[in-house]
Amino acid sequence: MQAAVVHQWGGPEQLVLETVADPTPSPDHAVVELKASAVNWHDILVRRSGRGFPLPRILGIDGAGIRRDTGEEVLIYPGLNWGDNPAAPSAQFSILGDDTDGTYAELVCVPAANLFPKPRHLGWEEAAALPVGALTAYRAIVTRAGLRPGDTVLVLGAGSGVSTFSIMIAATLGATVLVTSSSTDKIERVRELGATDGVLYTDPNWPRQIIDATGGVDVVVDGVGANLDQSLSCLKPGGRVVVFGATAGTVGNIDIPSLYFGQHTILGSTLGTRDEFGRMLSLFDAHRLRPVIDSVRPLTDVRAAHERIESRAHFGKLVLSID
């Protein structure tokens, strides 16, 4: 099969398309003939540093295709060994494409229990865009933050895959959604997803603008990380911040008295369980939701897809076609 293989950690040039052996399924596993994959920021972080994973490696977490043994059209749940506790993954938890080969390939071998029917209203590229981004958004908003109809939600960094899914899910579930962005164009575009307003985070007074517009929000969906103090400052009393990423840095300062006087809650979230994956797919199916696709490229252009994500110019998901 053809696959994009990394032999040395580093820049996008380390992604090399080559012929490798087809995977052989072990018991309780199945081989999927992939029709599409998608690129995630997690792929960028692994490609740059390796994070201790073995080489050579086929990256890629998201994937949709045809199950080779049954002919079913399937979508891949990307978590491995979550365990029995829905509150948090087990010590053995990993993600497809980390210490196992992933979906930047024509074929991938995964546990059969990780395969779900592809939503019938979605094409291959749309389906492949869902798993990581939509599941991350669903767990963060629904499970962890406990979104209620009528809540006001602030989504930081409009334009990323997870943020576009967060806007879509929160608005579908009856929330009023605002965003931050570096671009007025992106703020206008997310109105089509259900957002009502937004502010430019390039203005240092943006938290004040959110407070003035809302009186304080119930939930902040934060994939930025280092600005945790600003996220907390946007909350109304009793509000929640749910953090799923750290794109702007891994260390953030907070004012402790404002945390306890405000009765605020800080929640961490990552990916989600197999059951949450099924519930997320049901939500998308029931409301005929479609992901935002920035662009579709052939697998041969995987380097260009990585470069576009690193430029932060994208809006929505970058998808790789593997026909």
C-alpha positions as CSV (number, residue, x, y, z in Angstrom):
1,M,0.0,0.0,0.0
2,Q,0.9,3.7,-0.3
3,A,1.5,5.6,2.9
4,A,3.0,8.9,4.1
5,V,5.8,7.7,6.4
6,V,7.9,9.6,8.9
7,H,11.5,8.3,9.4
8,Q,12.7,11.2,11.4
9,W,10.9,13.8,13.5
10,G,10.9,17.4,12.3
11,G,9.3,19.6,9.6
12,P,6.7,18.7,7.0
13,E,9.5,17.5,4.7
14,Q,9.8,14.4,6.9
15,L,6.5,13.1,5.5
16,V,7.5,10.8,2.7
17,L,5.1,8.9,0.4
18,E,6.3,5.4,-0.1
19,T,5.2,1.8,-0.6
20,V,4.9,-0.3,2.6
21,A,3.6,-3.7,3.5
22,D,-0.2,-4.0,3.9
23,P,-1.4,-4.4,7.5
24,T,-2.4,-7.9,8.7
25,P,-5.3,-7.9,11.1
26,S,-4.9,-9.6,14.5
27,P,-7.9,-11.2,16.3
28,D,-10.7,-8.7,17.0
29,H,-9.2,-6.2,14.5
30,A,-10.2,-5.3,11.0
31,V,-8.5,-3.6,8.0
32,V,-10.2,-0.5,6.5
33,E,-9.6,0.6,2.9
34,L,-9.4,4.3,3.6
35,K,-11.2,6.8,1.3
36,A,-10.2,9.9,3.2
37,S,-8.2,11.0,6.2
38,A,-7.9,14.4,7.9
39,V,-5.1,16.4,9.5
40,N,-5.1,17.5,13.1
41,W,-2.9,19.8,15.2
42,H,-2.0,16.7,17.2
43,D,-0.3,15.3,14.0
44,I,1.8,18.4,13.8
45,L,3.0,18.1,17.4
46,V,3.9,14.5,17.0
47,R,5.7,15.1,13.7
48,R,7.8,17.9,15.2
49,S,9.0,16.1,18.3
50,G,8.0,12.4,18.2
51,R,6.8,12.6,21.8
52,G,8.7,9.4,22.4
53,F,6.9,7.3,19.8
54,P,8.8,4.7,17.7
55,L,10.0,5.3,14.2
56,P,9.2,4.8,11.3
57,R,5.6,5.9,11.8
58,I,2.5,6.5,9.7
59,L,0.7,9.4,11.3
60,G,-3.0,10.2,11.0
61,I,-5.9,9.9,13.5
62,D,-9.1,10.6,11.4
63,G,-10.3,8.1,8.8
64,A,-13.3,6.9,6.9
65,G,-13.5,4.0,4.4
66,I,-14.7,0.5,3.6
67,R,-14.2,-2.4,6.0
68,R,-12.4,-5.0,4.0
69,D,-13.9,-8.1,5.5
70,T,-17.6,-7.0,5.4
71,G,-17.7,-4.2,2.8
72,E,-19.4,-1.8,5.3
73,E,-18.8,2.0,5.0
74,V,-17.3,2.9,8.3
75,L,-15.9,5.8,10.4
76,I,-13.1,5.1,12.8
77,Y,-13.3,6.0,16.5
78,P,-9.7,7.1,17.1
79,G,-9.2,6.2,20.8
80,L,-7.4,3.1,21.9
81,N,-7.7,1.5,25.4
82,W,-9.8,4.2,27.0
83,G,-10.9,1.7,29.7
84,D,-14.0,1.3,31.8
85,N,-14.1,4.7,33.5
86,P,-16.0,7.3,31.4
87,A,-14.6,10.1,33.6
88,A,-11.0,9.7,32.4
89,P,-8.9,7.3,30.2
90,S,-6.8,4.5,31.5
91,A,-3.1,4.5,31.8
92,Q,-3.0,2.4,28.7
93,F,-4.9,5.0,26.6
94,S,-3.4,6.1,23.3
95,I,-4.5,7.6,20.0
96,L,-4.4,6.0,16.6
97,G,-1.3,7.1,14.8
98,D,0.8,7.7,17.9
99,D,2.4,4.4,18.9
100,T,0.4,2.5,16.2
101,D,0.3,3.3,12.4
102,G,-2.4,5.7,11.5
103,T,-4.6,6.9,8.6
104,Y,-2.2,8.7,6.2
105,A,-2.3,5.5,4.2
106,E,-4.5,3.4,1.8
107,L,-5.1,0.8,4.5
108,V,-5.3,0.9,8.3
109,C,-5.8,-1.9,10.9
110,V,-7.9,-1.0,14.0
111,P,-9.9,-2.8,16.6
112,A,-13.2,-3.9,15.1
113,A,-15.0,-2.3,18.1
114,N,-13.7,1.1,16.9
115,L,-15.7,1.0,13.7
116,F,-19.0,2.9,13.4
117,P,-21.4,3.2,10.4
118,K,-20.6,6.2,8.3
119,P,-23.3,8.9,8.5
120,R,-25.3,8.4,5.3
121,H,-25.7,12.1,4.6
122,L,-22.0,12.7,4.6
123,G,-19.5,12.1,1.8
124,W,-16.1,10.5,2.4
125,E,-14.2,13.7,3.0
126,E,-16.9,15.1,5.3
127,A,-17.1,11.9,7.3
128,A,-13.3,11.7,7.7
129,A,-13.3,15.3,9.1
130,L,-15.4,14.3,12.1
131,P,-13.7,11.9,14.5
132,V,-11.1,13.9,16.5
133,G,-12.5,17.4,16.1
134,A,-16.2,16.7,16.6
135,L,-15.6,14.2,19.4
136,T,-13.3,16.6,21.3
137,A,-15.9,19.4,21.0
138,Y,-18.7,17.1,22.0
139,R,-17.1,15.8,25.2
140,A,-15.8,19.2,26.2
141,I,-19.2,20.9,25.7
142,V,-21.8,18.2,26.5
143,T,-20.1,15.9,29.0
144,R,-17.6,18.1,30.8
145,A,-19.1,21.5,30.7
146,G,-22.7,20.2,31.0
147,L,-24.1,22.6,28.5
148,R,-27.8,23.6,29.1
149,P,-30.2,25.2,26.6
150,G,-30.0,28.9,27.1
151,D,-26.4,29.0,28.2
152,T,-24.1,31.5,26.7
153,V,-20.9,30.0,25.3
154,L,-17.6,31.6,24.2
155,V,-15.5,29.7,21.8
156,L,-11.9,30.8,21.6
157,G,-10.1,30.9,18.3
158,A,-12.7,30.7,15.6
159,G,-11.5,28.8,12.5
160,S,-9.9,25.6,13.9
161,G,-11.5,22.3,13.4
162,V,-12.5,21.9,17.0
163,S,-13.8,25.5,17.3
164,T,-16.0,25.1,14.3
165,F,-17.5,21.9,15.7
166,S,-17.9,23.6,19.1
167,I,-19.9,26.4,17.6
168,M,-22.0,24.0,15.6
169,I,-22.7,21.7,18.5
170,A,-23.4,24.4,21.1
171,A,-25.8,26.3,18.8
172,T,-27.6,23.1,17.8
173,L,-28.1,22.4,21.5
174,G,-29.7,25.8,22.2
175,A,-26.8,27.9,23.4
176,T,-26.0,31.5,22.4
177,V,-22.5,31.4,20.9
178,L,-19.8,34.0,20.7
179,V,-16.2,33.6,19.4
180,T,-12.8,35.2,19.5
181,S,-10.7,35.4,16.4
182,S,-7.8,37.3,14.8
183,S,-9.9,38.0,11.8
184,T,-13.2,39.8,11.2
185,D,-13.7,37.6,8.2
186,K,-13.6,34.5,10.3
187,I,-16.1,36.0,12.7
188,E,-18.5,36.7,9.8
189,R,-18.0,33.1,8.5
190,V,-18.9,31.5,11.9
191,R,-22.2,33.2,11.9
192,E,-23.3,30.7,9.3
193,L,-22.5,28.0,11.9
194,G,-24.7,29.6,14.6
195,A,-22.5,32.1,16.3
196,T,-24.1,35.4,17.0
197,D,-21.1,37.7,17.6
198,G,-17.4,37.8,18.1
199,V,-14.4,39.9,19.1
200,L,-10.8,40.2,17.9
201,Y,-8.4,38.7,20.4
202,T,-5.7,40.9,19.0
203,D,-7.3,43.7,21.0
204,P,-6.0,43.3,24.6
205,N,-9.4,44.5,25.9
206,W,-11.3,41.6,24.3
207,P,-12.4,40.1,27.7
208,R,-14.0,43.4,28.6
209,Q,-15.9,43.5,25.3
210,I,-17.3,40.0,26.0
211,I,-18.4,41.1,29.5
212,D,-20.0,44.2,28.1
213,A,-21.9,42.2,25.4
214,T,-23.1,39.4,27.7
215,G,-22.8,40.3,31.3
216,G,-20.6,37.2,31.5
217,V,-20.8,33.8,29.8
218,D,-21.7,30.4,31.2
219,V,-19.0,28.4,29.4
220,V,-15.7,29.1,27.7
221,V,-14.4,26.5,25.3
222,D,-10.6,27.0,25.5
223,G,-8.1,25.3,23.2
224,V,-5.5,28.1,23.6
225,G,-4.4,27.3,27.2
226,A,-2.0,30.0,28.1
227,N,-4.7,32.7,28.4
228,L,-6.6,30.9,31.1
229,D,-6.8,34.0,33.2
230,Q,-8.6,35.8,30.4
231,S,-11.0,32.9,29.9
232,L,-11.9,33.0,33.6
233,S,-12.5,36.8,33.5
234,C,-15.2,36.3,30.9
235,L,-17.3,34.1,33.1
236,K,-20.4,35.0,35.1
237,P,-20.5,33.7,38.7
238,G,-20.6,29.9,38.6
239,G,-19.3,29.7,35.1
240,R,-17.2,26.9,33.6
241,V,-14.0,26.9,31.5
242,V,-13.3,23.7,29.6
243,V,-9.7,23.4,28.3
244,F,-8.9,20.9,25.6
245,G,-5.7,22.2,24.1
246,A,-2.7,24.5,24.6
247,T,-1.9,26.0,21.2
248,A,-0.6,29.2,22.6
249,G,1.5,27.6,25.4
250,T,1.4,25.1,28.2
251,V,1.6,27.4,31.2
252,G,-1.0,29.9,32.2
253,N,-1.5,32.2,35.3
254,I,-4.8,32.7,37.1
255,D,-6.0,35.0,39.9
256,I,-6.8,32.5,42.6
257,P,-9.3,34.8,44.6
258,S,-11.3,35.5,41.5
259,L,-11.6,31.7,40.9
260,Y,-13.1,31.0,44.3
261,F,-15.0,34.2,44.8
262,G,-16.6,33.6,41.4
263,Q,-17.4,30.0,42.2
264,H,-15.9,29.1,38.8
265,T,-15.0,25.6,37.6
266,I,-12.0,24.7,35.4
267,L,-12.4,21.5,33.5
268,G,-9.8,19.5,31.5
269,S,-11.0,17.4,28.5
270,T,-9.4,15.3,25.8
271,L,-10.9,13.3,22.9
272,G,-13.7,11.1,24.4
273,T,-15.1,7.7,24.9
274,R,-16.5,5.2,22.4
275,D,-20.0,5.9,23.8
276,E,-19.6,9.6,23.4
277,F,-18.4,9.0,19.8
278,G,-21.7,7.2,19.1
279,R,-23.7,10.0,20.7
280,M,-21.8,12.6,18.7
281,L,-22.6,10.8,15.4
282,S,-26.3,10.5,16.4
283,L,-26.4,14.3,17.0
284,F,-24.8,15.0,13.6
285,D,-27.2,12.5,11.9
286,A,-30.3,13.8,13.6
287,H,-29.6,17.4,12.7
288,R,-27.9,16.6,9.4
289,L,-24.9,18.6,10.5
290,R,-21.9,18.9,8.2
291,P,-18.3,19.7,9.1
292,V,-16.6,22.8,7.7
293,I,-14.0,21.7,5.2
294,D,-11.1,24.1,4.5
295,S,-9.7,22.2,1.6
296,V,-9.3,18.6,0.2
297,R,-5.9,17.4,-1.1
298,P,-4.6,14.1,-2.3
299,L,-2.5,12.1,0.1
300,T,0.5,13.0,-2.1
301,D,0.1,16.6,-0.9
302,V,0.1,15.8,2.9
303,R,3.1,18.1,3.4
304,A,1.1,21.1,2.0
305,A,-1.8,20.3,4.3
306,H,0.6,20.3,7.3
307,E,2.1,23.6,6.2
308,R,-1.4,25.2,5.9
309,I,-2.3,24.2,9.4
310,E,1.0,25.6,10.7
311,S,0.3,28.9,9.0
312,R,-3.0,29.1,10.9
313,A,-4.7,30.4,7.7
314,H,-7.2,27.6,7.5
315,F,-10.9,27.7,8.4
316,G,-12.3,24.2,9.3
317,K,-10.8,20.8,8.6
318,L,-8.0,19.9,6.1
319,V,-8.8,16.6,4.5
320,L,-6.7,14.1,2.5
321,S,-8.4,12.1,-0.3
322,I,-7.1,8.5,-0.6
323,D,-8.9,7.2,-3.7
